[in-house]
Amino acid sequence: MADKTYTITVSETDEKILLDRVHNVQDWIDGAVTGRIGHSWGEMQNEWTTKLMNDDSFTDPIPSNKTDFVALVTARPDYEDYDTKSKII
Protein backbone atom coordinates (compact mmCIF):
# COMPACT_ATOMS: atom_id res chain seq x y z
CA MET A 1 0.00 0.00 0.00
CA ALA A 2 1.41 3.37 -1.00
CA ASP A 3 1.84 6.21 1.45
CA LYS A 4 -0.60 9.10 1.07
CA THR A 5 0.24 12.79 1.25
CA TYR A 6 -2.32 15.31 2.44
CA THR A 7 -1.90 19.06 2.20
CA ILE A 8 -3.75 21.64 4.25
CA THR A 9 -3.95 25.40 3.94
CA VAL A 10 -3.83 27.62 7.01
CA SER A 11 -4.30 31.36 6.79
CA GLU A 12 -1.62 33.61 8.24
CA THR A 13 -4.09 34.66 10.94
CA ASP A 14 -4.78 31.05 11.89
CA GLU A 15 -1.06 30.31 11.89
CA LYS A 16 -0.50 33.17 14.35
CA ILE A 17 -3.27 31.77 16.55
CA LEU A 18 -1.65 28.33 16.53
CA LEU A 19 1.80 29.78 17.22
CA ASP A 20 0.37 31.43 20.30
CA ARG A 21 -0.17 27.91 21.72
CA VAL A 22 2.32 25.61 19.94
CA HIS A 23 6.04 25.83 19.13
CA ASN A 24 5.80 24.57 15.58
CA VAL A 25 2.66 24.24 13.45
CA GLN A 26 3.96 21.34 11.33
CA ASP A 27 5.04 19.39 14.40
CA TRP A 28 1.62 19.98 15.97
CA ILE A 29 -0.18 18.83 12.80
CA ASP A 30 2.03 15.74 12.57
CA GLY A 31 1.39 14.94 16.24
CA ALA A 32 -2.37 15.46 15.90
CA VAL A 33 -2.56 13.12 12.91
CA THR A 34 -0.32 10.52 14.55
CA GLY A 35 -2.44 10.68 17.70
CA ARG A 36 -5.70 10.29 15.77
CA ILE A 37 -4.30 7.32 13.83
CA GLY A 38 -3.19 5.66 17.06
CA HIS A 39 -6.57 6.23 18.68
CA SER A 40 -8.46 4.96 15.62
CA TRP A 41 -6.18 1.91 15.39
CA GLY A 42 -6.90 1.03 19.01
CA GLU A 43 -10.64 1.36 18.48
CA MET A 44 -10.55 -0.67 15.26
CA GLN A 45 -8.39 -3.37 16.82
CA ASN A 46 -10.67 -3.70 19.87
CA GLU A 47 -13.89 -3.69 17.85
CA TRP A 48 -12.74 -6.18 15.24
CA THR A 49 -10.86 -8.54 17.53
CA THR A 50 -14.11 -8.97 19.44
CA LYS A 51 -16.14 -9.39 16.23
CA LEU A 52 -13.73 -11.94 14.81
CA MET A 53 -13.59 -13.92 18.04
CA ASN A 54 -17.40 -14.01 18.19
CA ASP A 55 -17.79 -14.99 14.52
CA ASP A 56 -18.25 -18.77 14.45
CA SER A 57 -17.60 -18.82 10.70
CA PHE A 58 -14.17 -17.17 11.11
CA THR A 59 -11.61 -19.85 11.89
CA ASP A 60 -8.36 -18.29 10.66
CA PRO A 61 -5.79 -16.83 13.04
CA ILE A 62 -6.17 -13.13 13.82
CA PRO A 63 -3.11 -11.30 12.45
CA SER A 64 -0.76 -9.90 15.05
CA ASN A 65 0.55 -7.02 12.92
CA LYS A 66 -1.34 -3.89 11.95
CA THR A 67 -0.97 -4.17 8.17
CA ASP A 68 -2.31 -7.71 7.95
CA PHE A 69 -5.04 -7.04 10.51
CA VAL A 70 -6.34 -4.00 8.60
CA ALA A 71 -6.17 -5.88 5.29
CA LEU A 72 -8.20 -8.74 6.77
CA VAL A 73 -10.83 -6.49 8.32
CA THR A 74 -11.29 -4.13 5.37
CA ALA A 75 -11.64 -7.07 2.96
CA ARG A 76 -14.55 -8.56 4.91
CA PRO A 77 -18.04 -8.12 3.43
CA ASP A 78 -19.37 -6.89 6.78
CA TYR A 79 -16.77 -4.10 7.02
CA GLU A 80 -18.08 -0.55 6.65
CA ASP A 81 -15.83 2.49 6.75
CA TYR A 82 -16.77 5.64 8.66
CA ASP A 83 -18.35 7.30 5.62
CA THR A 84 -20.61 4.32 4.98
CA LYS A 85 -21.60 4.01 8.66
CA SER A 86 -22.34 7.74 8.83
CA LYS A 87 -24.82 7.53 5.96
CA ILE A 88 -26.77 4.82 7.79
CA ILE A 89 -27.25 6.96 10.91
ROVEX-514127 format. One record per residue (C-alpha): residue number from 1; residue in three letters; x negated, y, z. Coordinates in steps of 0.2 Angstrom, whole numbers. Layout:
[atom NUM,'ALA',[X,Y,Z]]
...
This chain:
[atom 1,'MET',[0,0,0]]
[atom 2,'ALA',[-7,17,-5]]
[atom 3,'ASP',[-9,31,7]]
[atom 4,'LYS',[3,45,5]]
[atom 5,'THR',[-1,64,6]]
[atom 6,'TYR',[12,77,12]]
[atom 7,'THR',[10,95,11]]
[atom 8,'ILE',[19,108,21]]
[atom 9,'THR',[20,127,20]]
[atom 10,'VAL',[19,138,35]]
[atom 11,'SER',[22,157,34]]
[atom 12,'GLU',[8,168,41]]
[atom 13,'THR',[20,173,55]]
[atom 14,'ASP',[24,155,59]]
[atom 15,'GLU',[5,152,59]]
[atom 16,'LYS',[3,166,72]]
[atom 17,'ILE',[16,159,83]]
[atom 18,'LEU',[8,142,83]]
[atom 19,'LEU',[-9,149,86]]
[atom 20,'ASP',[-2,157,102]]
[atom 21,'ARG',[1,140,109]]
[atom 22,'VAL',[-12,128,100]]
[atom 23,'HIS',[-30,129,96]]
[atom 24,'ASN',[-29,123,78]]
[atom 25,'VAL',[-13,121,67]]
[atom 26,'GLN',[-20,107,57]]
[atom 27,'ASP',[-25,97,72]]
[atom 28,'TRP',[-8,100,80]]
[atom 29,'ILE',[1,94,64]]
[atom 30,'ASP',[-10,79,63]]
[atom 31,'GLY',[-7,75,81]]
[atom 32,'ALA',[12,77,80]]
[atom 33,'VAL',[13,66,65]]
[atom 34,'THR',[2,53,73]]
[atom 35,'GLY',[12,53,89]]
[atom 36,'ARG',[29,51,79]]
[atom 37,'ILE',[21,37,69]]
[atom 38,'GLY',[16,28,85]]
[atom 39,'HIS',[33,31,93]]
[atom 40,'SER',[42,25,78]]
[atom 41,'TRP',[31,10,77]]
[atom 42,'GLY',[34,5,95]]
[atom 43,'GLU',[53,7,92]]
[atom 44,'MET',[53,-3,76]]
[atom 45,'GLN',[42,-17,84]]
[atom 46,'ASN',[53,-19,99]]
[atom 47,'GLU',[69,-18,89]]
[atom 48,'TRP',[64,-31,76]]
[atom 49,'THR',[54,-43,88]]
[atom 50,'THR',[71,-45,97]]
[atom 51,'LYS',[81,-47,81]]
[atom 52,'LEU',[69,-60,74]]
[atom 53,'MET',[68,-70,90]]
[atom 54,'ASN',[87,-70,91]]
[atom 55,'ASP',[89,-75,73]]
[atom 56,'ASP',[91,-94,72]]
[atom 57,'SER',[88,-94,54]]
[atom 58,'PHE',[71,-86,56]]
[atom 59,'THR',[58,-99,59]]
[atom 60,'ASP',[42,-91,53]]
[atom 61,'PRO',[29,-84,65]]
[atom 62,'ILE',[31,-66,69]]
[atom 63,'PRO',[16,-57,62]]
[atom 64,'SER',[4,-49,75]]
[atom 65,'ASN',[-3,-35,65]]
[atom 66,'LYS',[7,-19,60]]
[atom 67,'THR',[5,-21,41]]
[atom 68,'ASP',[12,-39,40]]
[atom 69,'PHE',[25,-35,53]]
[atom 70,'VAL',[32,-20,43]]
[atom 71,'ALA',[31,-29,26]]
[atom 72,'LEU',[41,-44,34]]
[atom 73,'VAL',[54,-32,42]]
[atom 74,'THR',[56,-21,27]]
[atom 75,'ALA',[58,-35,15]]
[atom 76,'ARG',[73,-43,25]]
[atom 77,'PRO',[90,-41,17]]
[atom 78,'ASP',[97,-34,34]]
[atom 79,'TYR',[84,-20,35]]
[atom 80,'GLU',[90,-3,33]]
[atom 81,'ASP',[79,12,34]]
[atom 82,'TYR',[84,28,43]]
[atom 83,'ASP',[92,37,28]]
[atom 84,'THR',[103,22,25]]
[atom 85,'LYS',[108,20,43]]
[atom 86,'SER',[112,39,44]]
[atom 87,'LYS',[124,38,30]]
[atom 88,'ILE',[134,24,39]]
[atom 89,'ILE',[136,35,55]]
